[in-house]
């Protein structure tokens, strides 16, 4: 099942893709939700829908960020073996967790605003992203994937110079528009193996990242298990799971995002982001 948040005549609305590929407002199907936690809480009602029988909805809608008001927007650093090799980094013994501000969230076709007064080193990072579906604490690795509601695509945009000067990750990854996400949420039952997905980034049509989630040092089930040992994961929480090799700062010479660039981020079967880079 694909669930998107789309622009409508009465404002943003969550919608499900029907069998004819059109999108139907969930409100018209008796499911009234406005935030991601509310959407996840409606999982039982969603599962009861016969989406293949649905049709006659909106064709080619304007997709908005499908994540709204998550309790936590979490991300993992240095989690792809090929990215660790390209940065000459030491593989971490445990997952490296940091948070991104919820205000960094933006839509799958919205502009990424790069302010030259804030950074000269804006970089892209395409990431498989999981949405937590159940309240989770102390879960076994073997059961961890059952706690996931669905998956989507995110771009963990990063101001590399700010990251270096700060000596930590949060601010450099939390500027407004620095987390494009979408274009929709694909429910977990449609993704039998999150470790077997192609992942790719193009800038102005040039392939920069081209890898697979099989390169993850810590797979998704391990990340959920590890994080839930110490913190409660709640419905609607969001987890970006790391990025593969090909980021701009390791190129020779480094190549950072500039106004006028178009960044496309894709995870196999989950859709594509396409964001233009603009000045303020």
C-alpha positions as CSV (number, residue, x, y, z in Angstrom):
1,X,0.0,0.0,0.0
2,X,1.2,3.5,-0.9
3,X,0.1,6.4,1.3
4,X,0.9,10.0,0.3
5,X,0.0,13.4,1.6
6,X,-1.3,15.5,-1.3
7,X,-2.5,19.0,-1.9
8,X,-6.2,19.2,-2.3
9,X,-9.0,21.9,-2.6
10,X,-9.5,21.9,1.2
11,X,-5.8,21.7,2.0
12,X,-3.3,18.9,2.6
13,X,-4.7,15.4,3.0
14,X,-3.5,11.9,3.3
15,X,-4.4,9.7,0.4
16,X,-4.0,6.1,-0.6
17,X,-3.2,4.9,-4.1
18,X,-6.0,2.8,-5.6
19,X,-5.9,0.0,-8.1
20,X,-6.1,2.4,-11.1
21,X,-3.0,4.3,-9.7
22,X,-5.1,7.3,-8.7
23,X,-5.1,8.7,-5.2
24,X,-8.1,8.8,-2.9
25,X,-8.4,11.1,0.1
26,X,-8.5,8.9,3.2
27,X,-11.1,11.2,4.7
28,X,-13.5,10.1,2.0
29,X,-12.9,6.5,3.1
30,X,-13.7,7.3,6.7
31,X,-10.1,7.6,7.9
32,X,-9.5,11.1,9.2
33,X,-5.8,11.7,10.0
34,X,-3.6,14.8,9.8
35,X,-0.2,13.7,11.3
36,X,2.0,10.7,10.9
37,X,1.4,9.4,14.4
38,X,-2.3,9.5,13.7
39,X,-1.8,7.8,10.3
40,X,0.1,5.0,12.0
41,X,-2.5,4.6,14.7
42,X,-5.0,4.0,11.9
43,X,-3.1,1.0,10.7
44,X,-5.9,-1.4,11.4
45,X,-8.4,0.6,9.4
46,X,-5.9,1.0,6.6
47,X,-5.2,-2.7,6.4
48,X,-9.0,-3.3,6.0
49,X,-9.1,-1.3,2.8
50,X,-9.3,-3.2,-0.5
51,X,-7.0,-0.8,-2.4
52,X,-7.1,-2.7,-5.6
53,X,-10.8,-2.1,-5.8
54,X,-10.5,1.6,-5.2
55,X,-10.3,4.0,-8.1
56,X,-11.5,7.3,-9.5
57,X,-9.3,9.5,-7.4
58,X,-6.9,12.2,-8.2
59,X,-4.4,11.6,-11.0
60,X,-0.9,13.1,-10.8
61,X,-1.4,15.0,-7.6
62,X,1.0,17.5,-5.9
63,X,2.9,15.4,-3.4
64,X,3.7,16.9,0.0
65,X,6.0,15.7,2.8
66,X,4.3,12.5,4.0
67,X,5.8,12.9,7.4
68,X,4.0,15.4,9.8
69,X,4.8,16.0,13.4
70,X,6.9,12.9,14.2
71,X,7.8,12.6,17.9
72,X,11.4,11.9,16.9
73,X,13.3,12.5,13.6
74,X,16.4,10.2,14.0
75,X,19.3,9.5,11.7
76,X,22.3,7.2,11.6
77,X,25.8,8.2,10.6
78,X,28.6,6.0,9.0
79,X,26.3,3.1,8.3
80,X,27.4,2.0,4.8
81,X,30.6,0.0,4.3
82,X,31.3,1.6,1.0
83,X,30.8,5.1,2.6
84,X,33.1,4.1,5.4
85,X,35.8,3.1,2.9
86,X,35.5,6.2,0.8
87,X,36.0,8.4,3.9
88,X,38.8,6.3,5.3
89,X,36.8,6.1,8.5
90,X,37.0,3.4,11.2
91,X,33.8,1.3,11.3
92,X,31.9,2.3,14.4
93,X,31.4,-0.4,17.0
94,X,27.7,0.6,17.4
95,X,25.3,2.7,15.4
96,X,25.9,6.4,15.5
97,X,22.6,8.2,16.3
98,X,21.9,11.9,15.9
99,X,18.6,13.9,15.7
100,X,17.4,16.2,13.0
101,X,15.0,19.0,13.8
102,X,11.4,18.4,12.7
103,X,11.5,21.8,11.0
104,X,14.1,20.5,8.5
105,X,11.3,18.4,6.9
106,X,10.2,19.5,3.4
107,X,8.4,18.0,0.5
108,X,9.6,15.6,-2.2
109,X,9.6,18.4,-4.9
110,X,10.2,21.5,-2.6
111,X,13.2,23.6,-2.9
112,X,16.3,23.0,-0.8
113,X,17.4,26.4,0.4
114,X,21.2,26.8,0.6
115,X,22.3,30.1,2.3
116,X,25.8,31.0,1.3
117,X,26.1,33.0,4.6
118,X,25.5,29.8,6.5
119,X,27.4,27.2,4.5
120,X,29.7,26.8,1.5
121,X,29.6,23.0,1.7
122,X,26.0,21.8,1.4
123,X,26.0,18.1,0.6
124,X,23.4,15.4,-0.3
125,X,22.8,12.0,1.3
126,X,20.1,9.7,0.0
127,X,18.7,7.4,2.7
128,X,16.2,4.6,3.2
129,X,13.9,5.8,5.9
130,X,11.7,3.8,8.2
131,X,8.5,4.9,10.0
132,X,7.9,3.2,13.4
133,X,4.5,1.6,13.6
134,X,4.2,0.4,17.2
135,X,5.4,1.5,20.7
136,X,8.7,-0.4,20.9
137,X,11.1,-1.0,23.8
138,X,13.5,-3.9,24.3
139,X,12.6,-5.7,21.1
140,X,14.5,-8.7,19.9
141,X,16.4,-8.2,16.6
142,X,14.4,-11.1,15.1
143,X,11.1,-9.2,15.8
144,X,12.3,-5.7,15.1
145,X,11.1,-5.3,11.5
146,X,7.5,-6.1,12.7
147,X,7.6,-2.7,14.5
148,X,7.9,-0.8,11.2
149,X,4.8,0.8,9.7
150,X,6.4,1.7,6.4
151,X,9.4,3.0,4.4
152,X,10.1,6.2,2.4
153,X,13.0,8.1,0.9
154,X,14.8,11.0,2.5
155,X,17.7,13.3,1.7
156,X,19.8,14.1,4.8
157,X,21.2,17.4,3.5
158,X,24.3,18.4,5.4
159,X,26.4,21.6,5.8
160,X,29.8,19.9,6.0
161,X,31.7,23.0,7.1
162,X,29.2,23.6,10.0
163,X,29.5,20.0,11.0
164,X,33.3,20.3,11.2
165,X,33.3,23.6,13.1
166,X,30.6,22.5,15.5
167,X,32.2,19.2,16.3
168,X,28.8,17.5,16.2
169,X,26.1,16.7,13.7
170,X,22.7,18.1,14.8
171,X,22.8,21.8,13.7
172,X,24.5,21.1,10.3
173,X,21.8,18.6,9.4
174,X,18.8,20.6,10.8
175,X,18.7,23.8,8.7
176,X,15.3,24.5,7.2
177,X,14.6,22.3,4.1
178,X,17.5,20.0,4.9
179,X,15.3,16.9,5.0
180,X,13.3,16.4,1.8
181,X,11.2,13.3,2.3
182,X,8.6,11.2,0.3
183,X,7.1,11.0,-2.2
184,X,4.9,8.6,-0.3
185,X,5.1,5.9,2.5
186,X,5.1,2.3,1.3
187,X,3.8,0.0,4.0
188,X,6.2,-2.5,5.3
189,X,4.4,-5.5,3.9
190,X,5.4,-4.3,0.4
191,X,9.1,-4.3,1.4
192,X,9.9,-7.9,2.3
193,X,13.7,-7.3,2.5
194,X,14.9,-3.7,3.3
195,X,18.5,-4.9,2.8
196,X,18.0,-5.6,-0.9
197,X,17.1,-2.2,-2.3
198,X,19.1,-0.1,-4.8
199,X,19.8,3.4,-3.7
200,X,20.8,6.2,-6.0
201,X,21.5,10.0,-6.2
202,X,21.7,12.2,-9.3
203,X,22.8,15.8,-9.4
204,X,21.8,17.6,-12.6
205,X,21.3,14.1,-14.2
206,X,24.8,12.9,-13.2
207,X,24.9,9.8,-11.1
208,X,26.7,10.5,-7.8
209,X,25.6,7.7,-5.5
210,X,24.7,4.2,-6.8
211,X,24.7,1.4,-4.2
212,X,22.5,-1.0,-2.3
213,X,21.1,-1.2,1.2
214,X,23.0,-4.5,1.4
215,X,26.0,-2.3,2.1
216,X,24.6,-1.2,5.5
217,X,27.0,-2.0,8.3
218,X,24.0,-2.2,10.7
219,X,20.9,-3.4,9.0
220,X,17.5,-2.0,9.8
221,X,16.5,-4.7,12.2
222,X,19.7,-4.2,14.2
223,X,19.1,-0.4,14.3
224,X,15.6,-0.8,15.7
225,X,16.8,-3.4,18.3
226,X,19.8,-1.3,19.3
227,X,17.9,2.0,19.7
228,X,15.0,0.4,21.5
229,X,17.2,-1.0,24.2
230,X,17.6,2.5,25.7
231,X,14.7,4.6,24.4
232,X,11.1,4.0,23.6
233,X,10.3,4.2,19.9
234,X,6.8,5.5,19.4
235,X,4.3,5.3,16.5
236,X,5.2,7.8,13.8
237,X,8.9,8.2,14.8
238,X,11.1,8.4,11.8
239,X,14.6,6.8,11.3
240,X,17.0,7.7,8.4
241,X,19.3,4.7,8.1
242,X,22.5,6.1,6.6
243,X,23.9,6.9,3.2
244,X,26.2,5.1,0.8
245,X,29.4,6.1,-1.0
246,X,29.4,9.0,-3.5
247,X,28.8,12.1,-1.3
248,X,30.2,15.4,-2.6
249,X,32.7,16.1,0.1
250,X,34.9,13.1,-0.7
251,X,35.1,13.8,-4.5
252,X,38.4,15.2,-5.9
253,X,37.8,18.1,-5.9
254,X,34.8,18.2,-3.6
255,X,31.5,19.1,-5.3
256,X,28.9,20.8,-3.1
257,X,25.3,21.8,-3.9
258,X,24.9,25.1,-5.6
259,X,21.8,27.2,-6.5
260,X,20.4,25.9,-9.7
261,X,21.3,22.3,-9.1
262,X,18.6,19.6,-9.2
263,X,19.0,16.7,-6.8
264,X,17.2,13.4,-7.4
265,X,17.2,10.8,-4.6
266,X,15.7,7.3,-5.2
267,X,15.4,4.0,-3.3
268,X,14.3,1.1,-5.4
269,X,10.5,0.6,-5.3
270,X,9.9,3.5,-2.9
271,X,9.9,6.4,-5.2
272,X,12.0,9.4,-6.0
273,X,12.6,12.9,-4.6
274,X,13.4,15.7,-7.0
275,X,14.4,18.9,-5.4
276,X,15.9,22.1,-6.8
277,X,18.6,24.0,-4.9
278,X,18.0,27.7,-4.5
279,X,19.4,30.7,-2.6
280,X,17.3,32.3,0.1
